[in-house]
Amino acid sequence: MARPKKSPDELRDTYIQVRMSMRERAQIEQRAAAYGLTLSEYMRRTGNGRPLPAGVAEQHSRAVLATALLRLGVNLNQIARHMNAGRFAPPHLPHLIEDIRSHVERLSRDEPRRDRHG
């Protein structure tokens, strides 16, 4: 099945030529690559004031943090099952809960901002 045709408003049928040095172009291409965008998409977003996505390094960092949080959540679930079976809470439970809170707080604090413009 073919992709539906774009409406006339959405067609990208015009272009802008900009003269710049090779060094300037390389810098812009490097910035675009850091966000995982093509040069054209990077220029469209920055030119139109649209937010940029999280950078590739930031996406990786957030994925690692989310995986760590998932592991802590699995441990917490195992402890809850243990306690629901009538056993005592393990002595490291408060530390585990604090780790979970700090990871959630960090993920929330580092949430990709919508004011990124390159």
Buried (B, 14 or more C-beta within 10 A) or exposed (E): EEEEEEEEEEEEEEEEEEEEEEEEEEEBEEBBBBBBBEEEBBBEBBEEEEEBBBBEEBBEEBEEBEEBBEEBBEBBEEBEEBEEEEEEEBEEBEEBEEBBEEBBEBBEEEEEEEEBEE
